[in-house]
């Protein structure tokens, strides 16, 4: 089995390149509607440390979130599954500050967040469905950590790779990371060749046909 690549290798690529690679390999890994929360939000790439928030329960969402953050390692990405809920904060300034202090690479939330100004000021990337001002306290419960969760219908397991930039977020299954990285690099290189040929005066249609652009994301095999 190929060694898993350093997640930072994915920072050299666009999420569009990675999404094309996932298409090519027949992997569902492009959740919709989860975007960076401010212009210029840093890119992120890291292994997922997962948690879930639920509507009701006995476990404090604040304490549970902090436990999940502390279970992560430097360079990991906190993934919060709140089922896309838009009326309750899923991760605010203190949680994100704690994650940054722990060395996490960022947070990706299937829900909404608050304290965006604080996250921007400390340079901690947060990707979510939107922004809200109200507190998480008393409005939901902690539903577990270190488990398989979802981001807009895409499954995320602990250790899967999560990559985000201004185009959105992609999820790369850990066992497929070497293949996905290889395919993503090939897609990026093909597009650079097309642009170079067009710059040289090659007919754009011919330039695309040279790399079989229309078939670039076709399933392999």
C-alpha positions as CSV (number, residue, x, y, z in Angstrom):
1,X,0.0,0.0,0.0
2,X,1.3,3.5,-0.9
3,X,2.3,5.7,2.0
4,X,-0.3,8.4,2.8
5,X,1.0,11.8,1.5
6,X,1.6,14.7,3.7
7,X,-1.7,16.7,3.7
8,X,0.2,19.8,3.0
9,X,0.9,18.5,-0.5
10,X,-2.8,19.2,-1.3
11,X,-2.2,22.9,-0.4
12,X,-0.3,23.1,-3.7
13,X,-3.4,22.3,-5.6
14,X,-6.9,23.8,-6.0
15,X,-9.9,22.1,-4.6
16,X,-11.2,22.1,-8.2
17,X,-8.2,19.9,-9.2
18,X,-8.9,17.6,-6.3
19,X,-12.6,17.5,-7.2
20,X,-11.7,16.5,-10.8
21,X,-9.5,13.8,-9.4
22,X,-12.3,12.5,-7.2
23,X,-14.6,12.4,-10.3
24,X,-12.0,10.5,-12.2
25,X,-11.7,7.9,-9.5
26,X,-15.4,7.6,-8.9
27,X,-15.3,9.0,-5.3
28,X,-18.0,11.2,-3.8
29,X,-16.1,13.8,-2.0
30,X,-17.4,17.3,-2.9
31,X,-19.9,18.6,-0.3
32,X,-22.0,21.6,-1.6
33,X,-22.7,24.8,0.3
34,X,-19.7,24.9,2.7
35,X,-17.5,27.8,1.9
36,X,-14.8,30.0,3.6
37,X,-16.5,32.5,5.9
38,X,-14.6,35.6,4.8
39,X,-12.7,36.8,1.7
40,X,-9.1,35.8,2.0
41,X,-9.7,33.0,4.4
42,X,-6.6,30.8,4.4
43,X,-6.6,27.5,2.6
44,X,-6.6,24.4,4.7
45,X,-5.6,20.8,4.4
46,X,-5.4,18.2,7.2
47,X,-6.7,14.9,8.6
48,X,-10.2,15.0,10.0
49,X,-10.9,15.0,13.7
50,X,-14.6,14.5,13.8
51,X,-17.5,15.4,16.1
52,X,-21.3,15.6,15.9
53,X,-23.8,18.0,17.4
54,X,-27.4,16.9,17.9
55,X,-30.7,18.6,18.8
56,X,-31.1,17.1,22.2
57,X,-29.0,15.3,24.8
58,X,-27.3,15.6,28.2
59,X,-23.8,16.3,27.0
60,X,-22.8,20.0,26.9
61,X,-22.0,21.1,23.3
62,X,-19.4,23.4,24.7
63,X,-17.5,20.9,26.7
64,X,-17.9,18.2,24.1
65,X,-16.5,20.4,21.4
66,X,-13.5,21.2,23.6
67,X,-12.9,17.5,24.2
68,X,-13.0,16.9,20.5
69,X,-10.6,19.7,19.8
70,X,-8.2,18.4,22.4
71,X,-8.3,14.9,20.9
72,X,-6.8,16.3,17.7
73,X,-3.2,16.6,16.8
74,X,-1.4,19.6,15.3
75,X,-2.2,19.9,11.6
76,X,-5.6,18.2,11.9
77,X,-8.9,19.8,10.7
78,X,-11.9,19.9,13.1
79,X,-15.0,18.6,11.3
80,X,-18.3,19.4,12.9
81,X,-21.4,17.7,11.7
82,X,-24.5,19.7,12.7
83,X,-26.6,18.4,9.9
84,X,-26.6,21.7,8.1
85,X,-28.6,23.4,10.9
86,X,-28.7,27.1,10.3
87,X,-30.4,28.4,13.4
88,X,-27.8,27.4,16.0
89,X,-24.2,28.3,16.2
90,X,-22.0,25.3,15.7
91,X,-18.6,26.7,16.6
92,X,-17.6,30.1,18.0
93,X,-14.6,32.2,18.9
94,X,-13.4,30.4,22.0
95,X,-13.6,27.0,20.4
96,X,-11.8,28.2,17.4
97,X,-9.2,29.9,19.6
98,X,-8.7,26.6,21.5
99,X,-8.3,24.8,18.2
100,X,-5.7,27.2,17.0
101,X,-3.8,26.9,20.3
102,X,-3.9,23.1,19.9
103,X,-2.3,23.6,16.5
104,X,-5.2,22.5,14.4
105,X,-5.2,23.6,10.7
106,X,-8.8,24.9,10.7
107,X,-12.4,23.9,11.0
108,X,-15.1,22.7,8.6
109,X,-18.7,22.9,9.8
110,X,-21.9,21.5,8.3
111,X,-23.8,24.3,10.0
112,X,-23.2,28.0,10.8
113,X,-20.6,29.7,12.9
114,X,-20.0,33.0,14.8
115,X,-17.2,35.3,15.9
116,X,-15.9,35.4,12.3
117,X,-14.1,38.7,13.1
118,X,-12.1,36.9,15.8
119,X,-11.2,33.9,13.5
120,X,-10.1,36.3,10.8
121,X,-8.0,38.3,13.2
122,X,-6.1,35.2,14.4
123,X,-5.9,33.8,10.9
124,X,-7.7,30.6,11.7
125,X,-9.6,29.2,8.7
126,X,-13.2,28.3,9.2
127,X,-15.5,26.9,6.5
128,X,-19.2,26.6,7.1
129,X,-22.7,27.2,5.6
130,X,-22.9,30.7,7.0
131,X,-22.7,33.0,10.0
132,X,-25.0,33.5,13.0
133,X,-24.8,35.7,16.1
134,X,-26.5,33.6,18.7
135,X,-24.9,31.2,21.2
136,X,-24.7,27.5,21.0
137,X,-25.4,27.2,24.8
138,X,-28.7,25.6,25.6
139,X,-29.6,25.1,21.9
140,X,-28.2,21.7,21.1
141,X,-26.1,18.9,22.6
142,X,-22.9,17.0,21.9
143,X,-23.4,13.8,20.0
144,X,-20.0,12.2,20.0
145,X,-16.5,12.4,18.5
146,X,-14.0,10.2,16.7
147,X,-16.9,8.8,14.6
148,X,-18.0,8.8,11.0
149,X,-19.9,12.0,10.3
150,X,-21.3,13.9,7.3
151,X,-20.6,17.1,5.4
152,X,-23.6,17.9,3.2
153,X,-24.1,14.2,2.4
154,X,-20.4,13.3,2.1
155,X,-19.1,11.0,4.7
156,X,-16.0,11.9,6.7
157,X,-14.1,9.4,8.9
158,X,-11.4,10.2,11.4
159,X,-8.2,10.5,9.4
160,X,-9.7,11.3,6.1
161,X,-8.2,14.3,4.4
162,X,-10.1,17.6,4.3
163,X,-9.0,20.3,1.9
164,X,-10.6,23.8,1.6
165,X,-10.0,27.0,-0.5
166,X,-12.1,29.8,-1.9
167,X,-13.9,27.3,-4.2
168,X,-15.2,25.2,-1.3
169,X,-14.3,21.9,0.4
170,X,-13.3,18.4,-0.7
171,X,-13.0,15.2,1.3
172,X,-10.4,12.6,0.4
173,X,-10.7,9.1,1.9
174,X,-7.5,8.4,3.7
175,X,-6.9,5.1,1.8
176,X,-7.3,6.8,-1.5
177,X,-5.1,9.9,-0.8
178,X,-2.1,8.8,-2.9
179,X,-4.3,8.0,-5.9
180,X,-6.2,11.2,-5.5
181,X,-3.1,13.3,-5.2
182,X,-1.6,11.7,-8.3
183,X,-4.8,12.3,-10.3
184,X,-5.2,15.9,-9.0
185,X,-1.6,16.7,-10.0
186,X,-2.3,15.3,-13.5
187,X,-5.4,17.4,-13.9
188,X,-3.6,20.5,-12.8
189,X,-0.7,19.9,-15.1
190,X,-3.0,19.2,-18.1
191,X,-4.7,22.6,-17.5
192,X,-1.4,24.4,-17.4
193,X,-0.4,22.8,-20.7
194,X,-3.7,24.0,-22.3
195,X,-3.1,27.5,-21.1
196,X,0.5,27.5,-22.3
197,X,-0.6,26.3,-25.8
198,X,-3.3,29.0,-26.0
199,X,-0.7,31.6,-24.9
200,X,1.4,30.4,-27.8
201,X,-1.4,30.9,-30.3
202,X,-2.7,27.3,-30.6
203,X,-6.4,27.1,-31.4
204,X,-8.2,26.7,-28.0
205,X,-10.3,23.8,-29.2
206,X,-7.2,22.0,-30.4
207,X,-5.4,22.8,-27.2
208,X,-8.2,21.1,-25.2
209,X,-8.4,18.2,-27.5
210,X,-4.6,17.5,-27.1
211,X,-5.2,16.7,-23.4
212,X,-8.7,15.1,-24.0
213,X,-10.1,17.7,-21.7
214,X,-13.7,16.6,-22.1
215,X,-12.6,13.1,-20.9
216,X,-10.2,14.2,-18.2
217,X,-12.7,13.4,-15.4
218,X,-14.0,10.2,-16.9
219,X,-13.9,7.2,-14.6
220,X,-10.6,5.4,-14.8
221,X,-10.6,1.7,-15.8
